[in-house]
Amino acid sequence: MTATEQTLEQLLRSQAGIWRGLRSQTNAYPVIHSGFSELDSALPGGGWPASGVLEILSPNLGIGELSLLLPAMASISRAGRWIAWIAPPHQAYAPGLLQANIDLAYVLTVACRQADDIPWSLEKLLRSGRCGMALAWPKRLSDHQTRRLQLAAEAGGALAVLFKKQRNGSAYAALSLQVQPSANGLTLNILKARGSLQRESVLIPN
């Protein structure tokens, strides 16, 4: 091994937040099945990352993006871990969550008075070890903030879901999706996926 290769290998070992692109299946990351076979087959490992930052880009709120997460939320709540909603733009609809088999005893809503409180609250919950998924709708995050969230999620074994209109602070996200409504359902464009260099589009039917 050359000196350059040794230096690079040392850097990769010391910096857990570095995204390495293509990885072999033997080093696959733990996942949570999404509940949609079409999506699982397109995602590395066969599901949402069990820990890390998931970025969902959509032109508008309420186009069905939350429905993509309901099966995973049900699985997380059955495991006795929190699903935290950080400063949601609308109140979570409890009857809909119950219909999706989500245990409301593990649904936590956190109010944030200022935008700066959102990444702070996210990081604390992700590191707690009791939170399985945390959802937030930040207007803007820097790469540095996203990296902190990624490391906190890995430390606590949790999934941070960031709903955005624009792709900013995405350098350290484990998974980045663009969601668009279509006549037959939702079209998902995989922009970046930890563990794969492949880009795919998936249709989730109505």
C-alpha positions as CSV (number, residue, x, y, z in Angstrom):
1,M,0.0,0.0,0.0
2,T,1.4,3.4,-1.0
3,A,1.7,6.3,1.4
4,T,-1.2,8.0,-0.3
5,E,-3.4,5.0,0.1
6,Q,-2.4,4.6,3.8
7,T,-3.3,8.3,4.4
8,L,-6.7,7.9,2.7
9,E,-7.5,4.7,4.6
10,Q,-6.6,6.4,7.9
11,L,-8.8,9.4,7.0
12,L,-11.8,7.1,6.1
13,R,-11.4,5.2,9.4
14,S,-11.3,8.4,11.4
15,Q,-14.2,10.3,9.7
16,A,-17.4,8.3,9.9
17,G,-19.3,11.0,8.1
18,I,-17.5,10.7,4.8
19,W,-19.8,9.3,2.1
20,R,-17.8,6.7,0.2
21,G,-20.2,6.1,-2.7
22,L,-20.3,2.5,-3.9
23,R,-19.9,-0.2,-1.2
24,S,-19.9,-3.9,-1.4
25,Q,-23.0,-5.9,-0.3
26,T,-20.9,-7.5,2.5
27,N,-20.6,-4.0,4.1
28,A,-24.3,-3.1,3.7
29,Y,-25.8,-0.7,6.2
30,P,-28.8,-1.8,8.3
31,V,-32.1,-0.8,6.9
32,I,-35.8,-0.4,7.7
33,H,-38.1,-1.8,5.0
34,S,-40.1,1.0,3.5
35,G,-43.2,-1.2,3.0
36,F,-43.1,-0.6,-0.8
37,S,-41.5,-3.4,-2.7
38,E,-40.7,-1.1,-5.7
39,L,-38.9,1.3,-3.5
40,D,-37.0,-1.3,-1.4
41,S,-35.7,-3.0,-4.6
42,A,-34.2,0.4,-5.7
43,L,-32.6,1.3,-2.4
44,P,-29.2,0.0,-1.3
45,G,-29.8,-2.8,1.2
46,G,-33.5,-3.0,0.5
47,G,-35.0,-0.2,2.6
48,W,-34.5,3.2,4.3
49,P,-31.2,3.6,6.2
50,A,-31.8,2.6,9.8
51,S,-29.5,5.4,10.9
52,G,-28.6,8.6,9.0
53,V,-30.1,11.5,7.3
54,L,-32.9,11.0,4.7
55,E,-33.6,14.1,2.6
56,I,-37.0,14.3,0.8
57,L,-37.4,17.1,-1.7
58,S,-40.9,18.0,-2.8
59,P,-42.3,21.0,-4.7
60,N,-45.1,21.4,-2.1
61,L,-46.2,19.9,1.2
62,G,-49.0,17.3,1.4
63,I,-48.4,15.6,-2.0
64,G,-48.2,12.2,-0.3
65,E,-44.6,12.3,0.9
66,L,-45.5,11.4,4.5
67,S,-47.3,8.2,3.3
68,L,-43.9,6.9,2.2
69,L,-42.8,6.7,5.8
70,L,-45.9,5.3,7.5
71,P,-44.9,1.6,7.3
72,A,-41.5,2.3,8.7
73,M,-43.1,4.4,11.5
74,A,-45.3,1.5,12.4
75,S,-42.3,-0.8,12.6
76,I,-40.4,1.7,14.8
77,S,-43.3,2.3,17.2
78,R,-43.8,-1.5,17.6
79,A,-40.1,-1.7,18.6
80,G,-40.9,0.8,21.4
81,R,-38.9,3.7,20.0
82,W,-40.1,7.3,19.6
83,I,-41.1,9.0,16.3
84,A,-40.4,12.7,16.9
85,W,-42.1,15.4,14.8
86,I,-39.9,18.6,15.1
87,A,-41.9,21.8,14.5
88,P,-44.3,20.2,12.0
89,P,-46.1,22.7,9.7
90,H,-49.4,21.0,10.4
91,Q,-50.5,18.9,13.4
92,A,-50.1,15.2,12.9
93,Y,-53.4,13.5,12.1
94,A,-53.8,11.0,14.9
95,P,-56.6,8.9,13.2
96,G,-54.5,8.5,10.1
97,L,-51.5,7.4,12.2
98,L,-53.7,4.8,14.0
99,Q,-55.0,3.5,10.7
100,A,-51.4,3.0,9.7
101,N,-50.8,0.8,12.8
102,I,-48.6,3.4,14.5
103,D,-48.6,3.3,18.3
104,L,-49.5,6.9,19.3
105,A,-47.8,6.3,22.7
106,Y,-44.5,6.6,20.8
107,V,-45.3,9.7,18.8
108,L,-43.7,12.9,20.2
109,T,-44.2,16.4,18.9
110,V,-41.6,19.1,19.7
111,A,-42.4,22.8,19.3
112,C,-39.6,25.1,18.3
113,R,-39.9,28.9,18.7
114,Q,-37.0,29.7,16.5
115,A,-35.6,28.1,13.3
116,D,-32.3,27.6,15.0
117,D,-33.9,25.3,17.6
118,I,-34.8,22.8,14.9
119,P,-31.3,21.3,14.3
120,W,-30.5,21.5,18.0
121,S,-33.6,19.5,18.9
122,L,-33.0,17.0,16.1
123,E,-29.4,16.4,17.2
124,K,-30.4,15.8,20.9
125,L,-33.2,13.4,20.0
126,L,-31.1,11.5,17.5
127,R,-28.3,10.9,20.0
128,S,-30.7,9.9,22.8
129,G,-30.9,6.3,21.6
130,R,-34.7,6.2,22.3
131,C,-35.7,7.9,19.1
132,G,-36.1,5.7,16.0
133,M,-37.2,8.4,13.6
134,A,-37.2,12.2,13.7
135,L,-39.0,14.3,11.1
136,A,-38.3,18.0,10.5
137,W,-39.1,20.7,7.9
138,P,-36.0,23.0,8.0
139,K,-35.9,26.0,5.6
140,R,-32.2,25.7,5.3
141,L,-29.3,23.6,6.7
142,S,-25.6,24.0,6.1
143,D,-23.4,21.0,5.2
144,H,-21.9,21.3,8.6
145,Q,-25.3,21.1,10.3
146,T,-26.2,18.1,8.2
147,R,-23.0,16.4,9.0
148,R,-23.7,16.8,12.8
149,L,-27.1,15.3,12.3
150,Q,-25.7,12.4,10.3
151,L,-23.2,11.6,13.0
152,A,-25.8,12.0,15.8
153,A,-28.2,9.7,13.9
154,E,-25.4,7.1,13.5
155,A,-24.6,7.4,17.2
156,G,-28.2,6.9,18.3
157,G,-29.2,4.4,15.6
158,A,-32.0,6.7,14.3
159,L,-33.3,8.0,11.0
160,A,-33.5,11.8,10.6
161,V,-36.0,12.7,7.8
162,L,-35.7,16.3,6.4
163,F,-38.5,17.6,4.2
164,K,-37.2,20.4,1.9
165,K,-38.1,22.3,-1.2
166,Q,-34.5,23.0,-2.2
167,R,-31.5,20.8,-2.0
168,N,-29.1,22.6,0.4
169,G,-26.8,21.1,3.0
170,S,-27.0,17.7,1.3
171,A,-23.3,16.8,1.2
172,Y,-23.6,14.4,4.2
173,A,-27.1,13.1,3.8
174,A,-27.2,9.2,3.5
175,L,-30.1,9.3,1.1
176,S,-31.6,12.1,-1.0
177,L,-34.9,11.7,-2.9
178,Q,-37.0,14.0,-5.1
179,V,-40.7,13.3,-4.9
180,Q,-43.1,14.5,-7.6
181,P,-46.8,13.9,-8.0
182,S,-47.9,12.0,-11.1
183,A,-51.2,10.9,-12.6
184,N,-50.6,7.4,-11.3
185,G,-49.1,8.1,-7.9
186,L,-45.8,9.5,-6.7
187,T,-42.5,9.5,-8.8
188,L,-39.4,9.2,-6.7
189,N,-36.0,10.2,-8.1
190,I,-33.1,8.8,-6.1
191,L,-30.5,11.7,-6.3
192,K,-28.0,10.2,-3.9
193,A,-27.8,6.9,-1.9
194,R,-25.1,5.8,0.5
195,G,-23.9,2.5,-0.7
196,S,-24.6,3.0,-4.4
197,L,-23.6,5.2,-7.4
198,Q,-26.7,4.2,-9.3
199,R,-29.6,6.7,-9.9
200,E,-33.1,5.4,-10.3
201,S,-36.7,6.6,-10.6
202,V,-39.5,4.7,-8.9
203,L,-43.2,5.0,-9.3
204,I,-45.3,4.4,-6.1
205,P,-48.9,3.9,-7.4
206,N,-51.9,5.4,-5.7
